[in-house]
């Protein structure tokens, strides 16, 4: 039998073949008596072997199971409860011949794979963590993800489709830690490769937001070849996350919104990545120049469309470490030195009433002193409300 849609269907059986051991023994005995040499040969024709169980036997089991598969079952995996329809469950089932008849069972790996595709993780993996203590990079232990499931518990699926409760409670297991101490050591996160500090007046509400976003991102690791997104990491900045109203720019005008001020953190991180020689594939400068930021070398944020993304173009990990005082925020990137960036030029161009700023960066790869230039472009309004 096999799964067909949301039900099981019978696949008709066919005869096999078998050699009669009694006939083989008789033939061997006779051939040995008749043989004139040390070699004995016999030719025994195999006989048909009908299926042990008939199509009718299989159909009876299928009819019983299909009634149950007409409605979903409930699968509980840790703290997650999931309805699973009959089509999925049918694909998990097995039938095994026994002395007492055909026995319904499940393939544990099919169950695990099926639930993995739906929702598998009750607790995500917590990688080995990084921190900076007294100027030195330290690590803390991680924990493996709690995932579905103990193979022995998958038999609960049979109980679910054959009892009124129709609920299978499967035992979750802790998976081996993937981002473990070996992973951490291989990243080569050991010293500063880029750092930047910006200042702000103490006591302002916007400072609360700057410190809060720095806390959320502190310790984040950008693995080699991957891209870090501020928006994806923090999600919407809300009061529930600890953000408060602060100054923002909307359509070229000054306004107030939850999380106002976090663009100062974005600018600080942007500059640390700029001087660390990292790729910055997504950024946007403020539409109004703010004097506390480097001219033409800054970034803003807005949920969900205005983001700051940094790509780790080195063979080592990059760890983002943040430190704040009542009047400043510092972002330092820790890794193994690979490339450095420097500002090597800047030009401006009048575009209507606005100013287009192009900032040139030269990157130098430390292994062979190879250099490459790239540019960062923004446009500043002359004053509030004058759109470019």
CORTA-V493603 format. One record per pair of residues at least 24 apart in sequence whose ideal C-beta (glycine too) atoms are under 10 Angstrom apart, sorted by sequence separation. I is the first residue (numbers start at 1). J is the second residue. If there is no record, write none. Layout:
# CORTA-V493603
[[I J] [I J]]
This chain:
# CORTA-V493603
[[20 44] [23 47] [65 89] [66 90] [69 93] [121 145] [122 146] [123 147] [148 172] [149 173] [213 237] [270 294] [274 298] [282 306] [283 307] [284 308] [314 338] [339 363] [340 364] [355 379] [356 380] [19 44] [20 45] [65 90] [89 114] [120 145] [121 146] [122 147] [147 172] [148 173] [212 237] [216 241] [234 259] [237 262] [267 292] [268 293] [274 299] [282 307] [283 308] [313 338] [314 339] [339 364] [340 365] [354 379] [355 380] [19 45] [20 46] [88 114] [120 146] [121 147] [122 148] [146 172] [147 173] [215 241] [216 242] [264 290] [267 293] [271 297] [273 299] [281 307] [282 308] [283 309] [312 338] [313 339] [339 365] [340 366] [354 380] [355 381] [19 46] [20 47] [84 111] [88 115] [120 147] [121 148] [122 149] [145 172] [146 173] [147 174] [148 175] [215 242] [216 243] [263 290] [266 293] [267 294] [270 297] [271 298] [281 308] [282 309] [283 310] [338 365] [339 366] [344 371] [352 379] [354 381] [355 382] [17 45] [18 46] [19 47] [65 93] [120 148] [145 173] [146 174] [147 175] [209 237] [213 241] [234 262] [264 292] [270 298] [271 299] [280 308] [281 309] [282 310] [338 366] [339 367] [345 373] [347 375] [349 377] [351 379] [353 381] [354 382] [17 46] [18 47] [88 117] [119 148] [120 149] [144 173] [145 174] [146 175] [212 241] [213 242] [264 293] [270 299] [280 309] [281 310] [282 311] [337 366] [338 367] [342 371] [344 373] [346 375] [351 380] [353 382] [16 46] [17 47] [18 48] [19 49] [65 95] [84 114] [88 118] [118 148] [144 174] [145 175] [212 242] [213 243] [263 293] [267 297] [268 298] [269 299] [270 300] [279 309] [280 310] [281 311] [336 366] [337 367] [345 375] [346 376] [347 377] [349 379] [352 382] [353 383] [16 47] [17 48] [18 49] [84 115] [116 147] [143 174] [144 175] [145 176] [211 242] [212 243] [234 265] [267 298] [268 299] [279 310] [280 311] [339 370] [341 372] [15 47] [16 48] [17 49] [115 147] [116 148] [143 175] [144 176] [145 177] [189 221] [209 241] [212 244] [230 262] [266 298] [267 299] [269 301] [278 310] [279 311] [339 371] [341 373] [348 380] [350 382] [354 386] [356 388] [15 48] [16 49] [62 95] [82 115] [115 148] [116 149] [144 177] [145 178] [209 242] [266 299] [267 300] [278 311] [279 312] [339 372] [341 374] [343 376] [353 386] [354 387] [355 388] [14 48] [15 49] [16 50] [61 95] [84 118] [114 148] [115 149] [143 177] [144 178] [187 221] [208 242] [209 243] [253 287] [254 288] [264 298] [265 299] [266 300] [267 301] [276 310] [278 312] [279 313] [352 386] [353 387] [354 388] [15 50] [16 51] [77 112] [80 115] [83 118] [112 147] [113 148] [142 177] [144 179] [187 222] [208 243] [209 244] [230 265] [252 287] [253 288] [263 298] [264 299] [266 301] [273 308] [278 313] [279 314] [352 387] [353 388] [14 50] [15 51] [16 52] [75 111] [82 118] [112 148] [141 177] [142 178] [144 180] [187 223] [188 224] [208 244] [209 245] [210 246] [230 266] [251 287] [252 288] [263 299] [264 300] [265 301] [273 309] [274 310] [276 312] [277 313] [278 314] [352 388] [13 50] [14 51] [58 95] [82 119] [111 148] [112 149] [142 179] [184 221] [187 224] [207 244] [208 245] [209 246] [249 286] [250 287] [263 300] [264 301] [273 310] [276 313] [277 314] [351 388] [13 51] [77 115] [80 118] [81 119] [111 149] [112 150] [142 180] [183 221] [186 224] [205 243] [206 244] [208 246] [209 247] [249 287] [262 300] [263 301] [270 308] [272 310] [273 311] [276 314] [12 51] [13 52] [65 104] [75 114] [77 116] [80 119] [112 151] [115 154] [141 180] [142 181] [205 244] [206 245] [207 246] [230 269] [249 288] [262 301] [263 302] [269 308] [273 312] [13 53] [57 97] [61 101] [62 102] [64 104] [75 115] [80 120] [111 151] [114 154] [141 181] [183 223] [205 245] [206 246] [230 270] [262 302] [266 306] [270 310] [278 318] [13 54] [60 101] [61 102] [77 118] [78 119] [80 121] [108 149] [142 183] [205 246] [206 247] [228 269] [249 290] [262 303] [266 307] [267 308] [269 310] [12 54] [13 55] [53 95] [60 102] [61 103] [62 104] [77 119] [78 120] [80 122] [108 150] [109 151] [111 153] [112 154] [115 157] [139 181] [142 184] [179 221] [204 246] [205 247] [206 248] [259 301] [266 308] [276 318] [12 55] [61 104] [75 118] [77 120] [78 121] [79 122] [108 151] [111 154] [114 157] [204 247] [247 290] [259 302] [263 306] [265 308] [11 55] [13 57] [53 97] [57 101] [58 102] [75 119] [77 121] [78 122] [79 123] [107 151] [108 152] [110 154] [111 155] [140 184] [179 223] [259 303] [10 55] [13 58] [52 97] [57 102] [77 122] [78 123] [106 151] [108 153] [109 154] [111 156] [139 184] [228 273] [257 302] [258 303] [263 308] [273 318] [10 56] [12 58] [51 97] [108 154] [111 157] [139 185] [213 259] [216 262] [257 303] [272 318] [297 343] [10 57] [11 58] [12 59] [107 154] [108 155] [110 157] [137 184] [212 259] [273 320] [296 343] [10 58] [53 101] [106 154] [139 187] [213 261] [214 262] [217 265] [272 320] [9 58] [10 59] [52 101] [53 102] [105 154] [106 155] [108 157] [123 172] [125 174] [128 177] [209 258] [210 259] [212 261] [213 262] [216 265] [272 321] [294 343] [297 346] [8 58] [9 59] [10 60] [52 102] [105 155] [106 156] [122 172] [125 175] [127 177] [129 179] [139 189] [209 259] [210 260] [211 261] [212 262] [213 263] [214 264] [228 278] [272 322] [296 346] [313 363] [8 59] [10 61] [106 157] [121 172] [122 173] [123 174] [125 176] [126 177] [127 178] [128 179] [205 256] [208 259] [209 260] [210 261] [211 262] [213 264] [214 265] [222 273] [231 282] [249 300] [269 320] [295 346] [296 347] [314 365] [10 62] [105 157] [106 158] [120 172] [122 174] [125 177] [127 179] [128 180] [137 189] [209 261] [210 262] [213 265] [217 269] [227 279] [229 281] [230 282] [248 300] [250 302] [294 346] [296 348] [8 61] [9 62] [10 63] [104 157] [105 158] [115 168] [125 178] [126 179] [127 180] [128 181] [137 190] [206 259] [208 261] [209 262] [210 263] [212 265] [213 266] [227 280] [229 282] [230 283] [248 301] [249 302] [269 322] [295 348] [1 55] [8 62] [104 158] [121 175] [125 179] [128 182] [130 184] [136 190] [137 191] [206 260] [207 261] [209 263] [210 264] [211 265] [214 268] [227 281] [248 302] [268 322] [7 62] [8 63] [103 158] [106 161] [115 170] [120 175] [125 180] [128 183] [129 184] [136 191] [137 192] [205 260] [206 261] [209 264] [210 265] [214 269] [227 282] [278 333] [7 63] [8 64] [127 183] [128 184] [135 191] [204 260] [205 261] [206 262] [209 265] [210 266] [213 269] [222 278] [276 332] [1 58] [8 65] [9 66] [104 161] [111 168] [127 184] [128 185] [130 187] [132 189] [135 192] [204 261] [206 263] [207 264] [265 322] [276 333] [278 335] [1 59] [4 62] [7 65] [8 66] [104 162] [112 170] [206 264] [210 268] [272 330] [273 331] [275 333] [276 334] [7 66] [111 170] [128 187] [130 189] [265 324] [272 331] [276 335] [296 355] [1 61] [2 62] [6 66] [7 67] [132 192] [268 328] [269 329] [271 331] [272 332] [273 333] [277 337] [278 338] [295 355] [296 356] [297 357] [1 62] [7 68] [8 69] [112 173] [200 261] [268 329] [270 331] [272 333] [276 337] [277 338] [278 339] [280 341] [296 357] [298 359] [4 66] [7 69] [92 154] [106 168] [267 329] [268 330] [269 331] [276 338] [277 339] [295 357] [296 358] [297 359] [6 69] [7 70] [268 331] [276 339] [277 340] [278 341] [296 359] [1 65] [5 69] [6 70] [93 157] [94 158] [200 264] [237 301] [264 328] [265 329] [267 331] [268 332] [269 333] [276 340] [277 341] [295 359] [296 360] [297 361] [6 71] [92 157] [93 158] [199 264] [237 302] [238 303] [264 329] [266 331] [275 340] [276 341] [277 342] [294 359] [3 69] [6 72] [82 148] [92 158] [198 264] [237 303] [265 331] [275 341] [289 355] [79 146] [198 265] [234 301] [236 303] [274 341] [275 342] [287 354] [78 146] [80 148] [89 157] [93 161] [235 303] [236 304] [261 329] [273 341] [274 342] [275 343] [289 357] [77 146] [78 147] [89 158] [92 161] [198 267] [199 268] [230 299] [234 303] [235 304] [274 343] [77 147] [78 148] [198 268] [231 301] [271 341] [77 148] [78 149] [89 160] [90 161] [196 267] [197 268] [230 301] [231 302] [77 149] [89 161] [196 268] [231 303] [232 304] [271 343] [285 357] [75 148] [84 157] [195 268] [196 269] [198 271] [230 303] [231 304] [75 149] [196 270] [197 271] [231 305] [285 359] [86 161] [194 269] [196 271] [197 272] [231 306] [232 307] [77 153] [84 160] [195 271] [196 272] [230 306] [231 307] [194 271] [195 272] [196 273] [230 307] [231 308] [232 309] [299 376] [8 86] [194 272] [196 274] [229 307] [230 308] [231 309] [298 376] [300 378] [6 85] [7 86] [75 154] [89 168] [140 219] [193 272] [194 273] [196 275] [229 308] [230 309] [297 376] [299 378] [6 86] [7 87] [76 156] [192 272] [193 273] [194 274] [195 275] [196 276] [228 308] [229 309] [230 310] [296 376] [298 378] [5 86] [6 87] [8 89] [9 90] [75 156] [194 275] [195 276] [228 309] [229 310] [280 361] [296 377] [297 378] [5 87] [6 88] [8 90] [75 157] [193 275] [194 276] [227 309] [228 310] [296 378] [3 86] [4 87] [6 89] [7 90] [8 91] [73 156] [83 166] [193 276] [194 277] [227 310] [228 311] [295 378] [296 379] [3 87] [6 90] [73 157] [76 160] [84 168] [192 276] [193 277] [194 278] [226 310] [227 311] [228 312] [277 361] [279 363] [296 380] [3 88] [5 90] [8 93] [75 160] [193 278] [226 311] [227 312] [274 359] [277 362] [278 363] [295 380] [3 89] [4 90] [73 159] [74 160] [81 167] [82 168] [132 218] [225 311] [226 312] [227 313] [275 361] [277 363] [3 90] [8 95] [73 160] [131 218] [132 219] [224 311] [225 312] [233 320] [274 361] [276 363] [277 364] [2 90] [3 91] [72 160] [73 161] [81 169] [130 218] [131 219] [213 301] [222 310] [224 312] [225 313] [275 363] [277 365] [1 90] [2 91] [3 92] [130 219] [222 311] [223 312] [224 313] [225 314] [274 363] [277 366] [289 378] [3 93] [68 158] [71 161] [129 219] [130 220] [222 312] [224 314] [225 315] [228 318] [290 380] [2 93] [74 165] [75 166] [76 167] [77 168] [78 169] [130 221] [201 292] [221 312] [224 315] [226 317] [285 376] [287 378] [289 380] [1 93] [68 160] [69 161] [73 165] [74 166] [75 167] [76 168] [77 169] [78 170] [80 172] [129 221] [200 292] [222 314] [224 316] [226 318] [228 320] [285 377] [286 378] [287 379] [288 380] [289 381] [1 94] [2 95] [65 158] [68 161] [73 166] [74 167] [75 168] [76 169] [77 170] [78 171] [79 172] [128 221] [199 292] [223 316] [224 317] [283 376] [285 378] [286 379] [287 380] [288 381] [289 382] [1 95] [67 161] [68 162] [72 166] [73 167] [74 168] [75 169] [76 170] [77 171] [78 172] [127 221] [198 292] [222 316] [223 317] [224 318] [280 374] [284 378] [285 379] [286 380] [287 381] [288 382] [68 163] [71 166] [73 168] [74 169] [75 170] [77 172] [78 173] [198 293] [222 317] [223 318] [277 372] [279 374] [283 378] [284 379] [285 380] [286 381] [288 383] [8 104] [65 161] [76 172] [127 223] [198 294] [221 317] [222 318] [280 376] [288 384] [64 161] [65 162] [221 318] [222 319] [277 374] [287 384] [288 385] [64 162] [68 166] [196 294] [220 318] [221 319] [222 320] [288 386] [220 319] [221 320] [287 386] [198 298] [219 319] [220 320] [274 374] [287 387] [1 102] [196 297] [218 319] [219 320] [220 321] [287 388] [218 320] [219 321] [220 322] [252 354] [274 376] [1 104] [217 320] [218 321] [219 322] [217 321] [218 322] [217 322] [218 323] [214 320] [216 322] [218 324] [270 376] [214 321] [215 322] [214 322] [213 322] [214 323] [215 324] [214 324] [211 322] [222 333] [224 335] [210 322] [212 324] [211 324] [218 331] [221 334] [222 335] [210 324] [211 325] [217 331] [221 335] [224 338] [211 326] [214 329] [213 329] [214 330] [207 324] [214 331] [207 325] [210 328] [211 329] [207 326] [210 329] [207 327] [193 314] [207 328] [207 329] [193 316] [202 325] [203 326] [194 318] [200 324] [202 326] [203 327] [187 312] [193 318] [200 325] [201 326] [202 327] [188 314] [190 316] [193 319] [195 321] [197 323] [199 325] [200 326] [201 327] [202 328] [188 315] [189 316] [190 317] [197 324] [200 327] [187 315] [188 316] [189 317] [195 323] [197 325] [199 327] [200 328] [253 381] [186 315] [187 316] [188 317] [189 318] [190 319] [192 321] [199 328] [200 329] [252 381] [186 316] [187 317] [188 318] [189 319] [198 328] [199 329] [254 384] [186 317] [187 318] [197 328] [198 329] [252 383] [253 384] [254 385] [187 319] [189 321] [197 329] [198 330] [249 381] [252 384] [253 385] [184 317] [196 329] [197 330] [198 331] [252 385] [253 386] [183 317] [196 330] [197 331] [251 385] [252 386] [253 387] [184 319] [195 330] [196 331] [197 332] [249 384] [252 387] [195 331] [196 332] [251 387] [252 388] [194 331] [195 332] [196 333] [194 332] [195 333] [193 332] [194 333] [195 334] [192 332] [193 333] [194 334] [191 332] [192 333] [193 334] [194 335] [192 334] [193 335] [191 334] [192 335] [193 336] [194 337] [189 333] [190 334] [191 335] [193 337] [189 334] [190 335] [191 336] [192 337] [193 338] [194 339] [188 334] [189 335] [190 336] [191 337] [193 339] [194 340] [187 334] [188 335] [189 336] [190 337] [193 340] [194 341] [187 335] [188 336] [187 336] [188 337] [188 338] [137 319] [137 321] [130 317] [132 319] [131 319] [130 319] [132 321] [129 319] [130 320] [131 321] [132 322] [130 321] [132 323] [137 334] [137 335] [132 332] [132 334] [130 334]]
